[in-house]
Amino acid sequence: MADAAPAEARISRIARFGRFLLRRVAGEPFTLAVAVLLLVSALAAGSIFGRAPGAIGALATGYLPLALWGHWWSPITAVFLSRGIVDLVVVIVLAYLLIGLAERAMGTWRTVLGFVVTTCVGTVLGVFAQVLTSSGDAFWQHGVRTLLTVDPTVAIAGTLMAASAFTTALVRRRIRVLTVVVALMLVFYSGQPADLYRAFAVGAGWGLGLLLRPPARLHGWLRSSHHEVRVLMASVVAVTAIGPAIALFTRSRLGLLAPVALLMNSGGSGTETPLDDCRALAISSVCVHNVTLERITGAGPVILSILPLLTLLLVALGLLFGRRFAVWLGIVMSGGEALLAAYYFGFLPRSGLPYVVPSLNVHYWGLTLSLTATVAIPAAIAVLLAVFRRNFTVLPSRRGIARYLLTVTGGAVALAAIYVGVGWSLRNTGFSRPLTIIDLLADVVERFLPVAFLHREIPNFLPTTPLGWLMYHGVGPVLWLMIFVASIRPLVGPTQGTRGGDAVRARRMLTAGGGDPLSFMTTWAGNSYWFDPAGTGAVAYRVRGGVAVTTGGPFGTREPTAEIIGRFARFCDDNGWVPVFYSVDAALQPIFQSMGWGTLVVAEEAVVIPADWSTTGKSMQDIRTSINRASRAGLRAEWTRYAQLPLSVSTQLADISEEWIAEKQLPEMGFTLGGLDELRDPDVALMLAVDEAGTVQGITSWLPSFRNGEVIGWTLDFMRRRSGGMNGVMEFLIAQAAERMRAHGATFMSLSAAPLAHSVSPAEGAGSATDRFLGTLSGTLEPVYGFRSLLRFKKKFHPQLRPLLMAYPDPIALPRIGLALVRSYLPGLSVRQAARLMRPSS
């Protein structure tokens, strides 16, 4: 009997795996057929064991087979061949993943159509482009035109792009942005025929998808969440940073790493005096080759070419973390790259200056197009970063910016002075000719530029001694190393606007005890912290337009007191800020009244006591109906953490959230409303509604409240349901959460507060004007975000409604306070947009 159980378990696992394979074969027959054909063709042609010139000559595509030899079948046959075992494994994996995704998204027959059409259109258009460049001394005439191409990724990329039209908003946007960016990077940094065919196939796939997709499902431009914009922009910047490295492995010589590839692929210039031909004005490709080799001799120039790309990768990481500093540094670097490319690749070769290698042939319009792209791509990235900058809400401190600028500018000035000073001392012995101070000053800026920009400029002088070489090739890498190191802290270090240990200290105080059900929101990004000198309390706040808006009331190891509130108010006054306590418990109202502050109700927190929770009675009929409907639909509730989710589930959460945000006319809100980034906190719990197929139908997140290190209650934050899903899924999830909290002894379950929505009657006098002011704002936001509807929804659970207050010292500052609140909730709005939003309608 002991051996029977393991044997049965193995048989069960084998049976489950067999059923899985059968489902995949039945659901994705074309994907399986492509994978099998790739393997069979590699074995039949012999390409799996190495090169197979006979098969490749008959089946490959390109300019010669399609335009001259009449191999009309070659576009299709070429995408079923690969070169070597590594390529075969890679393309089979890509086909399984990406064509499989396409077949699941748009069905088998559309996938077959997309595979064939995008492959043929992409290849034919690519060859047509080569035909256009074949007249005269065109860019590809003597090189890539004669290459035979076999590349399955042409078909894979085109099919994936066509399928993107049938995916959800999140997946569609990611597929299109990343596929287009990668395709363009390969064209401009690699430049092989397959890269051109792939780019055209991607364009054909985009157009085919729009034709195949039913018109009823077409949408315009959909709004992205802050998280999604950050992911996309970080991906784009990372791809453009990695793209130049492709030049190391291809014949293309247009990337920032092109001189590095030249050095690695060449043993030298082949002449003892490599610059003589250039100086004799015998301008040729050999001259350009030798100029580049002279500039890149040694490790210094290689490092100088690599460090800017590493800094861009660091910028991409900062964008992913939502850092506004990454936006500005990315704009400066990308914009600077565009300007330098325009000057060194565009202006100088046509300037006629005697020390510049001129453009080799005016008919090289293909080369002109590629060089234009080296200007357009970084310029476009700089523009995109500027347009989407408001999605990056983690702001740097002024002190951090000043420290960074001082480090970089001070380092640049110091290194320039060292170069000029030491160079002047070596003017007669350290270089290839005697130098003047003008020579050194004119050359100093180019010591800090990657040598790719200088490869058409004949050096005015070169170092001939070790110290001269150290100065000539060393100051540039040192400066870029300083830039890279100085960028680490503002890009990926502790959140700017607060000291690195403040967030840790604040969370420790919150966990130890003290605070209200909303206090966990103080741990979110964007908050700065003030700590009471006595160490017994803290306040989280954010400064918007000179107004310090708190995230709830004070929290700490004891109940908040008038002394703590007063000391924070004095701290704000010392810094020239207007203090505003926002969403604080009504129990603090006597303290604010004793200080002479005004208060008004801005929201109502809905609190359920789990010990009293019950779904009996007529008033809970809607809740019981939702629970029964979920049971009939096979839904189950799962209490979990984000880190415990498999990738398939976490992707669904992002997809559902993006669909919800895409429907809104205004940007995603923040401040006291969490998003996807806040779900990732290990202390935050999730309650998911999952059906029998493993599809997530709804999500809720729950923020913990602590006392003496123990969780005593939970607060509802994030709520999303799948579009077109079951009605009542939110009621089902909240009811299941209440049942769980009752079973685990939680003292309260807060359904949180809907911002600017409450049922409390406004006060008389001045307060009523303030209420009308915020009521106008609430009414403006209601059609978009539905906060009043949300409050009505929460009343289904018969909670206790506890007023939350806003306390302010001076009613004259109310317009500034209102604007600060809007900018806290909607950091993506400009000041003008926020003011227009708040303006009462006539």
C-alpha positions in Angstrom: 0.0 0.0 0.0 2.9 2.3 0.7 4.2 2.1 -2.9 0.7 2.4 -4.4 0.2 6.1 -3.4 3.4 7.4 -5.1 2.7 5.4 -8.2 -0.9 6.7 -8.4 0.5 10.3 -7.9 2.9 9.8 -10.8 0.2 8.4 -13.0 -2.0 11.4 -12.1 0.7 13.9 -12.9 1.4 12.2 -16.3 -2.4 12.2 -17.0 -2.6 15.9 -16.2 0.4 16.7 -18.4 -1.2 14.6 -21.2 -4.5 16.5 -20.9 -2.5 19.8 -20.9 -0.7 18.8 -24.1 -4.0 17.7 -25.8 -5.6 21.1 -24.8 -2.6 23.0 -26.3 -2.7 20.9 -29.5 -6.4 21.3 -29.9 -6.3 25.0 -29.0 -3.1 26.0 -30.9 -2.7 23.6 -33.9 -0.9 26.2 -36.1 1.6 27.0 -33.4 2.5 23.3 -33.1 2.7 23.0 -36.9 5.1 25.9 -37.1 7.4 24.5 -34.4 7.4 21.1 -36.1 8.2 22.6 -39.5 11.1 24.6 -38.0 12.6 21.4 -36.6 11.9 19.3 -39.6 13.3 21.9 -42.1 16.4 22.3 -40.0 17.0 18.6 -40.0 16.3 18.2 -43.7 18.4 21.1 -44.8 21.3 20.2 -42.4 21.4 23.7 -41.0 21.1 22.3 -37.5 24.6 20.9 -37.8 26.1 24.0 -39.4 25.8 25.9 -42.6 23.8 24.4 -45.5 24.7 26.5 -48.5 22.7 24.4 -51.0 19.4 24.6 -49.1 19.9 28.2 -48.1 20.5 29.2 -51.7 17.3 27.5 -52.8 15.1 28.5 -49.9 16.5 31.8 -48.6 15.0 35.1 -49.6 16.5 38.5 -50.3 17.3 40.9 -53.1 18.9 38.2 -55.4 16.4 35.4 -54.9 13.3 37.5 -55.2 14.3 40.3 -57.5 16.7 38.6 -59.9 16.3 34.8 -59.6 12.6 34.7 -59.5 12.3 32.6 -56.3 8.7 33.7 -55.6 8.3 31.1 -52.9 11.3 32.4 -50.9 9.5 34.7 -48.5 7.7 31.8 -47.0 10.4 29.1 -47.1 12.9 31.5 -45.6 11.0 31.8 -42.4 11.2 28.1 -41.7 15.0 27.9 -41.9 17.5 28.8 -39.2 21.3 28.9 -38.9 22.6 26.5 -36.3 21.3 24.8 -33.2 21.2 27.9 -31.0 19.1 29.8 -33.5 16.8 26.9 -33.9 16.1 26.6 -30.2 15.5 30.3 -29.8 13.1 30.6 -32.7 11.1 27.5 -31.6 10.7 29.0 -28.1 9.7 32.3 -29.6 7.2 30.6 -32.0 5.7 28.6 -29.1 5.3 31.7 -26.9 4.4 34.4 -29.4 2.6 32.6 -32.2 0.8 30.7 -29.4 -0.3 34.0 -27.9 -1.5 35.2 -31.3 -3.5 32.0 -31.9 -5.1 32.2 -28.5 -6.0 35.9 -29.1 -7.4 35.8 -32.7 -8.0 32.1 -33.5 -6.2 29.7 -35.9 -7.3 30.9 -39.3 -6.5 34.6 -38.5 -3.1 33.5 -37.2 -2.4 31.6 -40.4 -3.5 34.6 -42.5 -1.4 36.9 -40.4 1.7 34.7 -40.6 1.5 34.4 -44.4 0.4 38.0 -45.2 2.8 39.8 -42.9 5.7 37.6 -44.0 5.1 38.2 -47.7 4.3 41.9 -47.5 7.2 42.6 -45.1 9.7 40.7 -47.3 8.4 42.2 -50.6 8.5 45.7 -49.3 12.0 45.2 -47.9 13.3 43.9 -51.2 11.6 46.7 -53.0 13.4 49.2 -50.7 16.7 47.4 -51.7 15.7 47.7 -55.4 15.3 51.4 -54.9 18.7 51.7 -53.4 20.4 49.6 -56.1 20.7 52.4 -58.6 23.9 54.4 -58.4 26.2 54.2 -55.4 23.5 53.4 -52.8 24.0 52.5 -49.2 23.4 48.7 -49.6 24.7 48.2 -53.1 28.0 46.5 -52.3 27.1 44.9 -49.0 23.7 43.7 -47.8 22.2 43.5 -51.2 24.0 40.2 -51.9 23.1 38.6 -48.5 20.7 35.6 -48.4 18.2 35.9 -45.6 16.6 33.1 -43.5 14.9 34.5 -40.4 11.7 33.1 -38.7 11.4 36.2 -36.5 10.1 38.1 -39.5 6.9 36.0 -39.5 6.8 35.8 -35.7 7.0 39.6 -35.3 4.4 40.3 -38.0 1.9 37.7 -36.6 2.3 39.0 -33.1 1.6 42.6 -34.3 -1.5 41.5 -36.1 -2.7 39.7 -33.0 -2.2 42.7 -30.8 -5.5 44.1 -32.2 -7.3 41.3 -30.5 -5.8 41.6 -27.0 -6.7 43.8 -24.1 -5.7 47.4 -23.7 -2.6 46.6 -21.5 -1.3 43.8 -23.6 -2.0 45.6 -26.9 -0.1 48.7 -25.8 2.9 46.8 -24.6 3.1 44.6 -27.7 2.9 47.5 -30.1 5.2 49.9 -28.3 7.9 47.3 -27.5 7.7 45.5 -30.9 8.0 48.7 -32.9 10.9 50.0 -30.8 12.8 46.8 -31.0 12.2 46.5 -34.7 13.4 50.1 -35.4 16.5 49.6 -33.1 17.5 46.5 -35.1 17.1 48.4 -38.4 19.1 51.4 -37.3 21.8 49.6 -35.3 22.1 46.3 -37.1 20.9 47.2 -40.6 20.7 43.6 -42.0 18.1 42.8 -44.7 16.2 40.6 -42.2 15.9 43.7 -39.9 14.3 45.6 -42.7 11.9 42.8 -43.6 11.0 42.4 -40.0 10.2 46.1 -39.6 8.0 46.1 -42.7 6.3 42.9 -41.4 5.6 44.7 -38.1 3.9 47.5 -40.0 1.9 45.1 -42.1 0.8 43.3 -39.0 -0.4 46.5 -37.4 -2.5 47.3 -40.5 -3.8 43.7 -40.9 -4.9 43.7 -37.3 -6.9 46.8 -37.7 -8.6 45.2 -40.8 -9.3 41.9 -39.1 -10.6 43.3 -35.8 -14.4 43.8 -35.7 -15.2 47.6 -35.8 -17.2 47.4 -32.6 -14.1 46.6 -30.7 -12.0 49.5 -32.0 -10.9 52.1 -29.5 -9.1 55.4 -29.7 -6.1 56.2 -27.7 -6.6 54.8 -24.2 -5.3 56.4 -21.1 -2.5 54.6 -19.3 -2.0 54.3 -15.5 1.2 55.9 -14.0 2.5 52.4 -13.6 2.0 51.4 -17.3 3.5 54.7 -18.6 6.5 54.1 -16.4 7.0 50.5 -17.7 6.7 51.5 -21.3 9.0 54.5 -21.1 11.5 52.6 -19.1 11.4 49.8 -21.7 11.9 52.3 -24.6 14.8 54.0 -22.9 16.4 50.6 -22.0 16.1 49.3 -25.6 17.7 52.5 -27.0 20.5 52.0 -24.5 21.0 48.4 -25.4 20.5 48.9 -29.1 24.0 50.3 -29.9 25.6 47.1 -28.5 24.1 45.4 -31.5 26.8 47.1 -33.6 29.4 44.8 -31.9 27.9 41.8 -33.7 26.8 43.2 -37.0 28.3 45.1 -40.0 26.4 48.2 -39.2 28.5 51.1 -37.9 26.0 53.7 -36.8 25.6 53.2 -33.1 27.4 54.8 -30.2 29.4 51.5 -29.8 30.3 51.4 -33.5 34.0 52.4 -32.8 34.2 49.6 -30.2 33.0 47.1 -32.7 35.5 48.4 -35.2 38.4 48.0 -32.7 37.3 44.5 -31.8 36.9 43.4 -35.4 40.2 44.9 -36.7 43.7 44.4 -35.7 44.8 47.8 -36.8 44.9 50.2 -39.6 47.4 48.4 -41.7 49.7 51.4 -42.1 52.4 52.9 -39.9 51.1 56.4 -40.5 47.3 55.9 -40.6 46.4 59.7 -40.8 48.7 60.5 -43.7 46.1 59.7 -46.3 43.6 61.9 -44.6 46.0 64.7 -44.3 46.9 64.4 -47.9 43.1 64.8 -48.6 42.9 61.3 -50.0 39.5 60.9 -48.4 38.2 57.3 -48.5 36.6 54.7 -46.3 40.1 53.6 -45.3 40.7 57.1 -44.0 37.5 57.0 -41.9 38.5 53.6 -40.7 42.0 54.7 -39.7 40.7 57.9 -38.0 38.4 55.9 -35.8 41.1 53.4 -34.9 43.4 56.3 -33.9 40.8 57.8 -31.6 39.9 54.5 -29.9 43.3 53.2 -29.1 43.3 51.8 -25.6 40.8 51.1 -22.9 39.8 54.7 -22.1 37.8 55.4 -25.3 36.1 52.0 -25.0 35.0 52.9 -21.5 33.9 56.4 -22.7 31.6 54.7 -25.2 30.1 52.3 -22.7 29.5 54.6 -19.7 26.8 56.8 -21.3 24.9 53.7 -22.3 25.1 52.3 -18.7 23.9 55.7 -17.4 20.9 55.5 -19.8 20.1 52.0 -18.4 20.2 53.6 -14.9 17.8 56.2 -16.2 15.5 53.5 -17.4 15.5 51.9 -13.9 14.7 55.3 -12.4 11.8 55.7 -14.8 10.5 52.3 -13.7 10.6 53.6 -10.1 8.6 56.7 -11.0 11.5 59.2 -10.4 11.0 62.6 -11.9 14.8 63.1 -11.8 15.1 60.2 -14.3 12.8 62.1 -16.7 14.9 65.2 -16.7 18.2 63.3 -16.9 16.7 61.3 -19.8 15.6 64.4 -21.6 19.1 66.0 -21.2 20.9 62.8 -22.4 18.6 62.0 -25.3 18.3 65.6 -26.4 22.0 66.0 -26.1 22.6 62.9 -28.2 20.2 64.2 -30.9 22.0 67.6 -31.0 25.5 66.0 -31.1 24.4 63.6 -33.8 22.9 66.4 -35.9 26.1 68.4 -35.5 28.7 65.7 -36.0 26.9 63.5 -38.5 25.0 66.2 -40.4 26.6 69.6 -40.2 30.3 68.8 -40.0 30.6 66.3 -43.0 29.0 69.0 -45.2 30.8 72.0 -43.7 33.9 71.8 -46.0 36.2 72.3 -43.1 39.7 71.0 -43.9 40.0 68.7 -40.8 36.7 66.9 -41.4 36.2 63.8 -43.6 33.4 64.9 -45.9 30.3 62.9 -46.9 31.7 60.2 -49.2 28.9 60.2 -51.8 25.8 62.4 -52.1 23.9 59.4 -53.5 24.1 57.5 -50.2 20.5 58.4 -49.3 20.1 55.2 -47.4 23.0 56.2 -45.2 21.4 59.7 -44.9 18.2 58.1 -43.7 19.9 56.0 -41.1 21.9 59.0 -39.8 18.7 61.0 -39.7 17.3 58.3 -37.5 20.2 58.7 -35.1 19.0 62.2 -34.6 15.2 61.5 -34.7 15.1 58.6 -32.3 16.8 60.3 -29.3 14.9 63.5 -30.0 11.6 61.6 -30.0 12.5 59.9 -26.7 13.2 63.3 -25.2 9.9 64.6 -26.4 8.0 61.6 -25.0 9.7 62.0 -21.7 8.6 65.6 -21.5 5.0 64.8 -22.5 4.6 62.0 -20.0 6.7 63.6 -17.2 3.7 64.0 -14.9 3.3 60.2 -14.6 6.6 60.2 -12.7 5.5 61.5 -9.3 8.5 60.7 -7.1 10.1 64.2 -6.9 13.7 64.9 -6.0 14.6 67.2 -3.1 16.1 70.6 -3.9 19.1 69.6 -1.9 19.6 66.4 -3.9 19.4 68.3 -7.2 21.9 70.9 -6.0 24.3 68.2 -4.8 24.0 66.4 -8.2 24.6 69.6 -10.2 27.5 70.6 -8.0 29.1 67.2 -8.4 28.7 67.0 -12.2 29.5 70.6 -13.1 32.3 70.8 -10.5 33.8 67.6 -11.8 33.6 68.7 -15.4 35.3 72.0 -14.7 38.0 70.4 -12.6 38.8 67.7 -15.2 38.8 70.3 -18.0 41.3 72.4 -16.0 43.5 69.4 -15.3 43.5 68.5 -19.0 44.4 72.0 -20.1 46.9 72.5 -17.3 48.8 69.2 -17.7 48.5 69.4 -21.5 50.1 72.8 -21.5 53.0 71.5 -19.4 53.4 68.7 -22.1 52.8 71.0 -25.1 56.3 70.4 -26.6 56.9 66.7 -25.6 53.6 64.9 -25.0 51.8 65.1 -28.3 52.4 64.6 -32.0 53.1 68.3 -32.5 53.7 71.4 -30.4 50.5 72.8 -29.0 49.1 76.2 -28.1 46.7 77.0 -25.3 44.0 77.6 -28.0 44.6 74.0 -29.3 43.9 72.6 -25.8 40.9 74.8 -25.1 39.4 73.9 -28.5 39.8 70.2 -27.9 38.8 69.9 -24.2 35.0 69.5 -24.9 35.6 66.6 -27.2 37.5 64.8 -24.5 34.2 64.1 -22.8 32.3 62.9 -25.9 32.0 59.2 -27.0 34.3 58.7 -29.9 31.5 57.6 -32.2 30.6 61.3 -32.7 34.2 62.2 -33.7 34.9 59.5 -36.2 34.7 61.9 -39.2 36.9 64.5 -37.7 40.6 64.2 -38.3 42.5 64.6 -35.0 44.4 67.9 -34.8 47.0 66.1 -32.5 47.4 62.8 -30.8 49.3 61.8 -27.6 52.7 60.3 -27.9 53.7 59.7 -24.2 52.0 57.8 -21.4 51.1 60.9 -19.5 49.8 62.5 -22.6 47.7 59.5 -23.4 46.4 59.4 -19.8 45.2 63.0 -20.2 43.9 62.7 -23.7 41.9 59.5 -23.1 41.4 59.5 -19.3 39.4 62.6 -18.4 36.3 61.6 -20.4 35.8 58.2 -18.7 36.4 59.8 -15.3 33.7 62.4 -15.8 31.2 59.8 -17.1 32.0 57.6 -14.1 31.3 60.6 -11.8 28.0 61.1 -13.6 27.0 57.5 -13.3 27.9 57.2 -9.6 26.2 60.6 -8.8 23.1 59.4 -10.6 22.6 56.3 -8.5 21.2 58.0 -5.5 18.5 60.2 -7.1 17.5 57.5 -9.6 17.4 54.3 -7.6 18.3 55.4 -4.0 15.9 56.1 -1.2 12.8 58.1 -2.1 13.6 61.7 -2.8 12.0 64.4 -0.6 12.9 62.5 2.6 16.0 61.1 4.2 16.7 57.5 3.3 15.9 56.1 6.8 12.7 58.1 7.3 10.4 55.7 5.5 11.8 52.8 7.5 11.5 54.7 10.8 7.9 55.7 9.9 6.9 52.2 9.1 8.5 51.0 12.4 6.4 53.5 14.3 3.3 52.6 12.5 3.8 48.9 13.1 4.4 49.5 16.8 1.0 51.2 17.2 -0.8 54.4 16.9 -2.7 55.9 14.0 -6.1 55.3 12.4 -7.4 52.8 9.8 -6.0 55.0 7.0 -2.5 55.5 8.5 -0.9 52.7 6.3 -1.3 55.1 3.4 1.6 57.1 4.9 3.9 54.3 3.7 3.2 55.1 0.1 5.6 56.8 -2.3 5.3 60.6 -2.4 5.1 61.2 1.3 7.7 63.1 3.3 7.9 62.7 7.1 8.1 64.9 10.1 9.0 63.3 13.4 8.1 64.8 16.7 11.3 65.7 18.6 10.0 63.7 21.5 10.0 60.6 19.3 6.3 59.9 20.1 4.6 60.8 16.9 5.1 61.4 13.2 3.2 63.1 10.4 3.3 62.2 6.7 2.8 65.0 4.3 3.4 66.2 0.7 4.0 69.8 -0.3 2.0 71.1 -3.3 2.2 74.8 -4.2 3.4 75.8 -0.8 0.7 73.8 1.0 1.8 70.9 3.2 -1.1 68.4 2.9 -1.0 65.6 5.4 -1.9 62.0 4.7 -4.3 61.5 7.7 -3.5 62.5 11.2 -0.4 62.0 13.4 0.7 58.4 14.0 3.1 57.0 16.5 3.4 55.1 19.8 0.7 57.1 21.6 -2.5 59.0 20.8 -2.0 62.2 18.9 -2.0 65.3 21.1 -2.4 69.1 20.6 1.4 69.4 21.2 2.3 67.2 18.3 -0.1 68.9 15.9 1.1 72.3 17.1 4.8 71.4 16.6 4.1 70.2 13.1 2.2 73.4 12.3 5.2 75.4 13.5 7.5 73.3 11.4 5.4 74.1 8.3 5.4 77.8 9.2 9.2 77.8 9.5 9.4 76.4 6.0 6.8 78.9 4.6 4.1 76.2 4.0 0.4 76.3 4.9 -0.3 73.2 7.0 -3.5 71.2 6.2 -4.5 68.1 8.0 -6.5 66.0 5.5 -8.7 63.0 6.2 -8.2 63.1 10.0 -10.5 61.5 12.6 -13.4 63.7 13.8 -12.2 63.0 17.3 -9.4 65.5 16.7 -11.8 68.4 16.0 -11.7 69.8 19.5 -7.9 70.1 19.2 -8.2 72.1 16.0 -10.9 74.3 17.3 -8.8 75.1 20.3 -6.1 76.2 17.9 -8.5 78.5 16.1 -8.4 76.4 12.9 -11.4 75.7 10.6 -12.6 72.2 9.9 -15.0 70.6 7.5 -16.1 67.1 6.6 -14.4 65.9 3.4 -15.3 62.2 3.5 -16.9 59.5 5.6 -15.1 56.3 6.5 -17.4 53.2 6.3 -16.4 50.8 9.2 -17.8 47.3 9.7 -17.3 45.4 12.9 -16.5 41.8 11.9 -17.8 40.4 15.2 -21.2 41.8 14.3 -21.1 40.8 10.7 -24.1 38.9 9.3 -25.8 38.6 5.9 -29.2 37.8 7.4 -32.2 40.1 7.1 -33.9 41.8 4.2 -31.5 44.7 4.2 -28.7 42.3 3.2 -30.6 40.7 0.3 -28.2 42.2 -2.3 -25.2 40.8 -0.5 -26.7 37.3 -0.3 -27.7 37.4 -3.9 -24.1 38.3 -5.0 -22.7 35.4 -2.8 -25.2 32.9 -4.3 -24.5 34.1 -7.9 -20.8 33.8 -7.3 -21.3 30.2 -6.0 -23.3 29.3 -9.1 -20.6 30.8 -11.4 -17.9 28.7 -9.7 -16.1 31.7 -8.2 -13.8 31.2 -5.2 -12.3 33.9 -3.0 -8.5 33.7 -2.4 -6.8 35.7 0.4 -3.2 36.1 -0.6 -0.2 38.5 -1.1 1.1 39.9 -4.4 4.5 38.2 -4.0 2.7 34.8 -3.8 0.9 35.3 -7.1 2.1 33.4 -10.2 3.0 35.5 -13.2 -0.2 34.5 -15.0 -2.3 36.0 -12.2 -0.3 39.1 -11.6 -0.5 39.9 -15.3 -4.3 39.6 -15.1 -4.4 42.1 -12.2 -2.4 44.6 -14.3 -4.7 43.9 -17.3 -7.9 44.5 -15.3 -6.5 47.7 -13.8 -5.5 49.1 -17.2 -8.9 48.4 -18.7 -10.5 50.3 -15.8 -8.1 53.3 -16.1 -8.5 53.4 -19.9 -12.2 54.2 -19.5 -11.5 57.3 -17.5 -11.3 60.8 -19.0 -8.9 62.0 -16.4 -5.6 60.5 -15.2 -5.2 57.8 -12.5 -5.6 59.3 -9.1 -3.2 58.9 -6.2 -2.6 60.3 -2.7 -5.2 58.3 -0.6 -6.1 56.0 -3.5 -3.7 53.1 -4.2 -2.8 51.6 -7.5 -0.9 48.6 -8.8 2.4 49.8 -7.2 0.8 49.8 -3.7 -0.4 46.2 -4.1 3.2 45.0 -4.1 3.8 45.9 -0.5 4.4 42.6 1.4 2.1 43.8 4.3 -0.9 44.4 1.9 -3.4 41.5 1.5 -5.4 40.7 -1.6 -8.7 39.1 -1.9 -9.2 37.7 -5.4 -12.3 36.3 -7.1 -11.1 33.5 -9.3 -13.3 31.2 -11.6 -12.8 27.6 -12.4 -10.6 28.4 -15.4 -8.2 30.4 -13.2 -9.4 33.7 -14.6 -9.4 36.6 -12.1 -12.8 38.3 -12.1 -12.3 40.8 -9.3 -9.6 42.2 -7.0 -9.7 44.0 -3.6 -6.6 45.0 -1.6 -6.6 45.4 2.2 -4.2 47.7 4.2 -3.3 46.5 7.7 -3.7 48.4 10.9 -1.2 47.5 13.7 -1.1 47.7 17.5 2.0 46.5 19.3 3.2 44.7 16.2 0.0 42.8 15.6 -2.6 43.3 12.9 -5.9 44.4 14.5 -7.9 45.4 11.4 -7.9 45.9 7.7 -8.8 48.8 5.4 -10.2 48.4 1.8 -8.2 50.2 -0.8 -7.9 48.8 -4.4 -11.1 47.6 -6.1 -11.3 46.4 -9.7 -13.5 44.0 -11.6 -13.0 42.5 -15.0 -14.9 44.2 -17.7 -18.0 42.2 -18.7 -17.6 40.0 -15.6 -20.3 38.9 -13.2 -22.3 41.6 -11.5 -21.9 41.6 -7.7 -18.3 40.3 -7.7 -17.3 43.3 -5.4 -20.1 42.5 -2.9 -18.9 38.9 -3.0 -15.3 39.8 -2.3 -16.1 42.2 0.6 -18.5 39.7 2.2 -15.9 37.0 2.0 -13.3 39.3 3.5 -15.7 40.1 6.4 -16.2 36.4 7.0 -12.4 35.8 7.1 -11.8 38.8 9.4 -14.5 37.7 11.8 -13.0 34.2 11.9 -9.5 35.7 12.7 -10.7 38.1 15.3 -10.1 41.4 13.5 -11.5 44.3 15.5 -12.7 46.3 12.5 -13.0 46.2 8.7 -12.8 49.6 7.2 -14.3 50.1 3.7 -12.2 53.3 3.6 -13.5 56.7 2.6 -14.6 57.9 -0.8 -12.8 61.3 -1.3 -15.0 64.4 -1.2 -18.1 62.3 -0.7 -20.2 62.4 2.4 -23.7 62.7 3.7 -23.0 65.2 6.5 -25.0 68.5 6.3 -22.7 71.5 5.7 -22.1 73.9 8.5 -23.5 77.4 8.5 -21.6 80.6 7.7 -18.1 80.5 6.3 -18.0 76.7 6.4 -20.9 76.4 4.0 -19.0 78.4 1.4 -16.1 76.0 1.8 -18.4 73.1 1.5 -19.8 74.5 -1.7 -16.2 74.9 -3.0 -15.3 71.3 -2.4 -18.8 70.2 -3.5 -18.2 71.7 -6.9 -14.9 69.8 -7.1 -16.6 66.6 -6.1 -19.4 67.2 -8.6 -16.8 67.7 -11.3 -15.0 64.5 -10.5 -18.2 62.4 -10.0 -18.9 61.6 -13.7 -15.4 60.3 -14.1 -14.6 58.6 -10.8 -18.0 58.1 -9.1 -17.0 58.8 -5.5 -20.6 59.5 -4.4 -21.7 56.3 -6.1 -18.9 54.5 -4.3 -20.3 55.8 -0.9 -23.7 54.6 -1.8 -22.3 51.2 -2.7 -20.5 50.9 0.7 -23.8 51.7 2.5 -25.0 48.2 1.3 -22.9 46.7 4.0 -24.6 48.8 6.7 -21.3 50.2 8.1 -20.8 52.8 10.8 -20.1 56.1 9.0 -17.3 58.1 10.7 -16.7 61.6 9.4 -13.2 62.5 8.3 -12.1 66.1 8.5 -9.9 68.6 6.8 -8.4 71.1 9.2 -6.8 74.4 8.0 -5.4 77.5 9.8 -6.7 80.2 7.5 -9.8 80.3 5.3 -8.1 82.8 3.0 -5.8 80.0 1.9 -8.7 77.8 0.8 -8.1 78.4 -3.0 -4.5 77.3 -2.6 -5.6 74.4 -0.5 -8.1 73.3 -3.0 -5.5 73.4 -5.8 -3.0 71.5 -3.6 -5.6 68.8 -3.0 -6.3 68.4 -6.8 -2.5 68.2 -7.4 -2.2 65.6 -4.7 -4.9 63.4 -6.1 -4.1 64.2 -9.8 -0.4 64.9 -10.1 -0.7 64.4 -13.8 -2.7 67.7 -14.2 -1.0 70.9 -15.0 -1.7 74.0 -12.8 -3.9 75.5 -15.6 -5.8 72.2 -15.9 -6.3 72.0 -12.2 -7.6 75.6 -12.0 -10.0 75.0 -14.8 -11.2 71.8 -13.2 -12.0 73.6 -9.9 -13.7 76.6 -11.6 -17.4 76.4 -10.9 -19.6 76.0 -13.9 -21.9 78.9 -14.7 
